[in-house]
Amino acid sequence: MLAGASLFGPVGVAAADSPSPSASASDDASAAAPTEAGTSFRTATAIKLDQPATAGASTGDYLYWSVPVDTGQRATVKAKVTLPEAAARHGAATWQLDVYDGLRRHQACKYGTPVKAAAKDARTVELTCSLRTVRAWAEPWANDPLPGSYYIRLTVVDLPQDDLGLPVRAEVSVGATDAGGSQAVDGMLAAPLVPGATAAPRPQPSASSTAAQPVALDEPDGGWSSGWWSDRWIWTAAGGLLAALGGIAGYCLTRGSGRPSRVPPGY
């Protein structure tokens, strides 16, 4: 009995000490929803695709988030601002949603409403911005969106002076769809446009350090795309196979039965 207890005892202790699946799931859920935003490009809060983020701020603040977008994806940014009560406001306010790439170049919205005015009695204002398809490579002079980190900036651009500082609540999420091989291009970047991608790694700050540190940007699920694969390869292979079969069929139809037997040799 003592031997059996010694064998099964550690297993029972390990099972008791291991975290429960529900606890880990709840921890992941709480960690998956950022509740603050940065105030500049360097302190932008990192989020992932399809991950909601919220932040409480004061009217007039600049709110920044960053998200990784990979090759062949069409990203759509959605923002919702919950405004103060109408009794505390003095007029309409205009909010603006801007998106910048890893080089901090402003990216134009292909679709959506990045600028919207909210009436004095409006409770919320919603903004959207659909970007162009991210390319794997572009000319140096072009302003094409490239794979890497994208910065989201949300702020108010026009409002009564007395409304500055009123509390607001912002909600942001970024979704993406795959454009497919129709948008694929030859070439690829040496590295995604992510801050610090080519720089030496910095030492980790100590636990006692209280200085604000830039938040590291996570890679997309599955890592960054290599840039060469797309479903265009499947269509190319299928087209080559059909062309080969067509050539064989055409040869079989036009080659005839060979040299006629009635023709003497040498002719």
Secondary structure, 3 states (H helix, E strand, C coil): CHHHHHHHHHHHHHHHHCCCHHHHHHHHHHHCCCCCCECCCCCCEECCCCCCEEEEEECCCCEEEEEEECCCEEEEEEEEEECCCHHHCCCCEEEEEEEECCCCCECCCCECCCEEEECCCCCEEEEEEECCCCCCCCCCCCCCCCCEEEEEEEEEEECCHHHCCCEEEEEEEEEEEECCHHHCCCCCCCCCECCCCCCCCCCCCCCCCCCCCCCCCCCCCCCCCCCCCCCHHHHHHHHHHHHHHHHHHHHHHHCCCCCCCCCCCCC
